[in-house]
Amino acid sequence: MTAETTDTIAAIASASGTAGVGVVRVSGPAVPNIAQALLGRPPQPRHAHFAAFRDGAGALIDRGLLLHFPAPASYTGEHVLELQGHGSAVLLDLLLRRVCELGARLARPGEFTERAFLNGKLDLAQAEAVADLIAARSQAGARAALQSMEGVFSRKVEALLQALITLRVHIEAAIDFPEEEIDFLADPAITAQLERLRTELAELLREAQRGVRLNDGLRVAIVGRPNAGKSSLLNALAGADRAIVTPIAGTTRDVLRESLSLDGIALELADTAGLRDTDDEVEREGVRRAHGELQRADVALLVTEADHATPDLAFFAALPASVERLVLINKIDRDQLAPHAETRDGVAWLWASAKTGEGLDPLREHLKLLAGAGSGEGAFSARRRHVLALQQVAVHLDQTDHALSSTRAGELAAEELRHAQHALGEITGDYSSDDLLGAIFSSFCIGK
């Protein structure tokens, strides 16, 4: 995919505010002429020239470095010019005005990276990773975004896409020979291909969900009955008295959020109202909001006590399948229990005391694992739209399996695979609407 553009764009690419160095970036066909006008001679490609930047009347604006990157060996795939001067907002604005006088226009947010995508320098997932890298809130998130920018996620999607296309070709070939007595759709090879594809998709979906958490941070909803110790746990994990703690049941009425970092992993904790039936109108609204928080969370952390643990599991009943479950048996100091951990029906149970801090380190380690820590060097960042696309693919593959196993409807199976292929293509930009591209790149900072 190549963009044929006739206009040249420019923007201040460095952060706003006072700094030692500021950067103005220019991209487009007018770059060679702009560079020659500013330097006074044709610039040498990929060479740092010390230049005096002057306005139209010849007055000095600033002195700095001029670098020219001819097309197509540049970030955008077009002629690119970078002007590095002093990091004064006034000087950078004057330099940007001069560049616009010489034939450029102001760039839209994300337009440089959009041109890189349109010119085949990056696919859409890699382009989004550029913004994720800039906005990373933790070391782990930055490393994961860099992996996606280098194409780790895209290559996994592409491998899945090729396997899907191969299966689609086999099924459509079987459809083309309806007069044959052999039922090609019942071929075990097709069934094996489909099962392998679903297994690979499930693994990629799990990795993408971890990637979202590394990128956005892990959203943890702390829930349980009143006075279970939810607010005490929030304070203990945050290392500060953020929530009011009293012996009075129903103290927490609203959702209290706290952001923190555990060894470079971003977490957002939400302390919610105690879940119970109540006649208090304010507390009832708090309970409603607590249930809403559970629907949006990545992890539902149930805080309970040894005597109430089994009945309190009912709080998990209405959770979406994508929400991780975690049970914390609190107040072991009162009940004289030892801190430990075990797994029951795939759910981690931990025994600890929010009051004394005993047993909380294993909880912290488990939250870090749920957030994607320890995923290895291959961990990549992802966005929620990627997860939704992969979930759509899973639905279409389920329908494909139904069409093949129950109705032998090859045409329906092939159509479901076509939809699955389209959903995968939306991740990397093989299929993308202008509205989708506009929404994605408008969220970028100007100059990138």
WOBEL-V526239 format. One line per field, one symbol per residue. phi: phi as a letter, one per 30 degrees, with the letter a starting at -180 (. if undefined). psi: psi as a letter, one per 20 degrees, with the letter a starting at -180 (. if undefined). burial: b if it has 24 or more other C-alpha atoms within 12 Angstrom, else e. A space follows every 10 residues. Layout:
# WOBEL-V526239
phi: ???
psi: ???
burial: ???
This chain:
# WOBEL-V526239
phi: .bcccccccb adccddjdad bbbccbbkdd eedddddddj adddehbdcd bcdbddcjdd cacacbbccd dcdbdcicdb bbccbddced dddddddddd ddkcbdddei ddddddddci dbdddddddd ddddcecadd dddddddddd jddddddddd dddddddddd ddddddbddd dddddceedd dddddddddd dddddddddd dddddcjdcc ccbldeidjd dddeddddia ddcdcbdddi ddcbdccbcb bchicdbbcb dcdddadbcd dddddddddd dddddcddbc cdcbbedced ddddddecdd ddddcbccdc idddchcdda bacbhicdcb cabddcidid dedddddddd djdidjdddb dbcddddddd ddeddddddd dddddcchdd dddddddddd dddddddcjd badddddddd ddddddjb
psi: pppoqiqpqq qoirqqrprh pqpppqprhi gghgghhhhi rpqppkpopp qopqahiiqp grpbqpppoq qjmrgiirpq ppooaqlphg ghgghggghh hjjrrpqrpj hghghgghjj hqrhhhghhg hhghjpirgh hggghhghhi jgghhggggh ghhgggghgg ghhhhimhiq hpnhijphhg ggggghghgh ghghgghhhh hghhgiqpoo oorrrqkikg hhgggghhkq mhqppripqk gohrppqppr poljppqopo prqporpqip gghhhhgghg hhhhhiqhpo ooparghjgg hiihiigjqq hipqqppoor khhhjlqqpr qrpoljpppq prohgiipjh ghgghhhggh iiqjirijpq qrrhhgghgh hgggghhghg gghghgiknh ggghghhghg gggghhgijh oprhgggghg hiirqpj.
burial: eeeeeebbbb bbbbeeeeee bbbbbbbbbb bbbbbbbbbe eebebeeebe bbbbbeeeee bbbbbbbbbb beebbbbbbb bbbbbbbbbe bbbbbbbbbb bbbbbbbbbb bbbbbbbbbb bbbbbbbbbb bbbbbbbbeb bbbbbbbbbb bbbbbbbbeb bebbbebbbb bbebbeeeee eeebbbeeeb bebbeebbeb bbebbbbbbb bbbbbbbbbb bbbbbbbbbb bbbbbbbbee ebbbbeeeeb bbbbbbbbbb bbebbbbbbb bbbbbbeeee eebebbbbbb bbbbbebbbb bbbbbbeebe ebbebbeebe eebbbbbbbb bbeeeeeebe beeeeeebbb bbbbbebbbb ebbbebbbbb bbbebeebbb bbbbbbbebb bbbbebbbbb bebbeeebbb bbbbbbbbbb bbbbbbbbbb ebeeeebeeb bbbbbbbb
